[in-house]
Amino acid sequence: RDRVLRRDVTVQPGELADLKEINRSLRRITSTGFFSDSRNPAGHREPTYRFLGTGEEDQVDLEFVLQEGRVVDAQLMGGVDSNDGLFGIVSLTMRNFDITDLPSSLGSTFGEVYRKEAFHGSGQQLDMHISPGSEVSYSRARFYEPDLFGSHYDRWSMDLEYSDRDRVYLAYNEGRRRNKIEIGHQISPELSVFAGLEDLGLKVRGIDPAADLPAPLLAQSAETDLVGALLNLRYRDLDRRMDPTDGVQMRWLNSIYTTELGGDEEFIKSHFTYDWYKPLEWTEDEKLTHSVHARFGAGYAKAFGDSDSVPYTERFFLGGYKTIRGFDFRG
């Protein structure tokens, strides 16, 4: 829909045709992920723009030329992984979703969703994910509304999420249930701030009494409920949403868990990450062949009030494919 695109265009009618700002607008439109199609890259037209004459010497029309790509992803798969063991995945992701755009009938739902005639066009996102496994079982549902009040610019967003994760470790099992509501405000096209509430339920069970486990794990209650306030900051300037090759992204995530909100523990947790992408080599027809990605991160957690220490399951760990390869997960 026109309004979904216009909110990423920061060049307004009557202003100077600033090529730098026009290209930044094109970059933001591309990074929505609504106009990419990895299944048919040769037959798909990437977003671009052009100038059209108006008959006036000092005025032109600016037209963005767009072709919507793959915005619905469905997966049914299974496999085995060195970190997660045997697993299966059933998932559905719908970008450019519209929760109010209902199908004409229940029987026609699948066909109308496939043809983009239902649940489509408002820039929202819906994620549904179920993954049973021998070591990790995971489910997640998320709904994201990027323009809660229809303001287009300086907009407010809403993020609702539920997840449930169970993981089997060598000497114990860990269950994690999470409910989150987060409201965000766009300070600039690249910078947004978010505030919300999180309810986190933790279960530590099946502890092997013969195992040599760390004292903080043994001290943690079998069931712990954490309730906290969230305050997060995000800066995002990437060339595209999926598999970016150029730009930066920064996230600063802060949680304050307290008994005042009904939780069992009191501690703060802060985590900062910085991702940097740089293209390195292009072919003669301007296709990217090589790029580099670097990530930096730092975290801090500290107990306060009635709590003596941060719960073991909420501490920072190294090991596994996401941090240090060659070491066991949390190893």
N, C-alpha and C positions, 0 to 999 in steps of 0.2 A: 504494500500500500504506500501511497505517496508520502504520507506523514511519517512512516517508519524510516524512509530514506532521508527525508528532509532534515530530520534531527541530527544527522551526521554531516550535513553540509553547512559549513560555517561562512560561506560567501553568500551574502544576501543581495536581492535585487536592488540595483542602484549603486552598489559599491564598486570599487576598482576591481577589475578582473585580475586579481593577484594569483599568478600561477603557483606560487609556493603554497598558498592557502587552498587553492583548488586541488592540488595534488594531495595535500593532507586530508581533504574531505574524501577524495577517492580512496585513499589508504584506509580511512575509517570504514567506508562502505564495504570495501573488500574484506576487512577484518571481521565483519559480522558473521562470515561463514555462510551467508545466504546465497552467494553467487559463485560457489565452487562446486566442481563435480569431478571427483577423483576417478570415477568409473569411466568417464568419457572425456578425458582432457583434450583430445584432438578435436572433438566436435562441439566443445563448449567454448563460448566466448567469454573471456574474462572482462570485468568491468573496465570501462574507459569513458572518456568524455570528448566532446567536440564543441566548437563554436559555430553558431549559425548567424548569418547576416539578418539585420532588422530593417535595413534601409536608412538607418541613421549612422553617420560617420563615427560617432563616439560611443556607440552601443552595439553589443552583441548578445545573443541568447546563448546561455550555457546549458548544454544537454548532456546528462549522464546516460550512457548506453549500457543497459544491464540485462542479463539473462539469469533468471533464478536457477540455481543448481540443486544439489542434493541436500535437502533439509530434513529428510526423514531417514533415520538409520535404524534398522532392526537386525538383531543378531541372535542366532541360535547355534551354539558351538560348545565344544568341550576339549579338554586336553590335560596335560600334566606339566607341572612347573616345579623347578627345584626349590622355590620358596614356598609355594602354596599347595603342592601335591596335586592330586586329581581334582578337577573342577569342571563344572558346567556353567554356561552363561545363557540367560535369556534376557534380552534388553531391548528397550525402545527409547530412542531420542528423537524429539521433534523440535526443530528450530523454526523460527518464524511461526510459532504456534499461536492460536487464538482460542481461548477456552470458551468464548461466547459464540463461536461460529459452529453451531451444531449441525450434524448431518440431517438429511431430509427424513431418514428412517433408520432404525437399528440395523436392518438387513443390508443397507447400502453403505454402512459406515466405512468398511475396509476399502471399497472401491473409491469412495469420495475422498478419503484421506490420501490414497495413492495418487489420485488425479489432482490433489491440492484444491478440492472443492469444499472441504470441511476441516474444522480445527486449524485454520491456516490464515496467515496474513498480518498478524498484529505484533510480530517481533518478540513474542514470549518464548519461553523454553520449557519443555517438559521432559523429564528423565525418569524412566522406570527400569529397574535393574534387579534381577534375582540371580544369585550365583551360589548354588550348593556345592560343597566340596568335602574332600576327606580331611583336610587340615584347616581350610578357611571356608566359612559360609557367610554370605553377604547379601543384604537386600537394601535397596535405596529408592526413595521417591522424592523428586524435587520439582518445584514449580517456581519459575522466575519471571517476574513482570518488570521490564526495564523502564516503563513510563507509567507509573501508578495513577497519576492525575491527568495524563494527557497534555502535559505542559511542553513537551518536545525538547525545549532547551532548559538547562538547569533542572533537569528532571529528577524525580524521586523514584526509587525502585523498591521492590519487595521480593524477598527470597525466603521460601518455605521449604524445609527439608526434614525428612525422616530417614534414619538409617539404622540398621541392626547388623552387627558383625560378631561372629564367633570364630576364635582362632585356637587351634590346638598346638601347644608348645610341648617340648620334650618332657617337662616336669609339671606342667599345670595347663589349665584352659582359661582363656579370657573372653568374656562376653562384653559387648559394648553397644548400648542403645542410645541414639541421639535424636533429639528434637530441637529444631532451630527456627527462629524467625528473625529476619534481619531487614532493616529499612536502610536504604542508601540514598545519598544525595550527590548529584553530579556537580562538582565545583568547576570543572573545565571539561572539554571533550575527552581528555586523557586521565583526569584525576577525579576520584570519587572517595567519599567517606561513608562508612557504614556503622550502624549501631543496632544491637539486638539482644536477644536472650537465648540461652542455651540450657537444655536439660539433658544431662549425661548420666546414664545409669551403667554402672560397672559391676561385673561379677567375676570373681576369681575363685575357681573351683578345681577339683581333681588334683590337688597338690600332692606330689609324690613325697612321702615323708623321708625317703632314703636319699633324695636328691640334695645336692649342695646348692641351695637357693640363697639369694641375697636377703639380708635381714629386712630391708624395707618391704620386700614382697611378702614375707611372712607376717609383717606387722600390719599389712593392709587388710581391712575388713573384707569378709567374703562378698558382701554387697555394699556398694557405695553409691550414693546419689549426689551428683554435683550439679549445682544450679549457678549460672554465672551470667554476668553482663559482658557483651562483646563490643569492642571498639576497633574497627579495622580501617586501614587506608590502602588504596590501590592506585597505582599509576600504570597505565598500559598504552604503549605506542608501538604496535606491531603491524607488520605488513599484511598478515592474515591470521585468522583465528586458529586454524589447524595447521600444525607443522610450520610455524613462522620461521623466516630466514633473515629478517632484518628488523631491528628495533630493540626496545628495552621494556621490561616489565618489573615493577617493584610491588611487593606486598608487605604490609606491617600488620600482623594479627595480634590482638590483645584480648585476653580473657581474665576476668576477675570473678573467682568463685567464692561465695560467702554463705555462711549459715543464715544471714539476714534474709536471703531469698528462699530458704528452705533446704539448702544443701547440707551435707555432712562434713565437708572440709572447707578450709579457707586458704586460698593461695592465688597468686597471680602468675600468668604465663604470657610471655611475649616472644614473638617469632618474626624475624625479618628475612625476606628472600629477595634476591636481585638476579634477574635473568637477562643476558646480553646475547643478541643474535647479530651476526655479521656475514653478508654474502662475500664470497672470496673469488669466484671465477664464473664467467659467463661465456656462452658460446657465441658465434657470430650472429645468430638469430635471436640473441638476448634471452636464452634459456639458462637458468641457473644450474650449475653442475656441482659446486661445492660451497658449503657455508659452515660456520663454526658457532657453537652454542656454549656459553659458560654460565654456571650458576654459583652464586655465593649465598651463604645463609648463616644466621646466628640466632640463638634462642636463649631465653633466661626465664627461670621459674623460681618462685620463692614463697614459702609458707608465711602466714601472718595470723594474728588473732589467736584463736583457740587451737590451731593446728601447729604441730611441731615440725612437720616435714611435708614435702610434696608427695602425694601418693605415687607409688612405684610405677604404676601403669601410665601415669601422666608425665613422666620424666622424658628427657631427650635421650635417644639411643643412636648408636652407629652400627652398621653392619647390614648386609643385604644389597640387592641390586640398585636400590635408590640412594644409598649413601656410599658404602665402601664395599665393592665387589671382592669376593674371596673370603669374606667373613660371614658367619651365620647371621640371620636376621636377629637384631638386638644382641649381636655377639661381640 
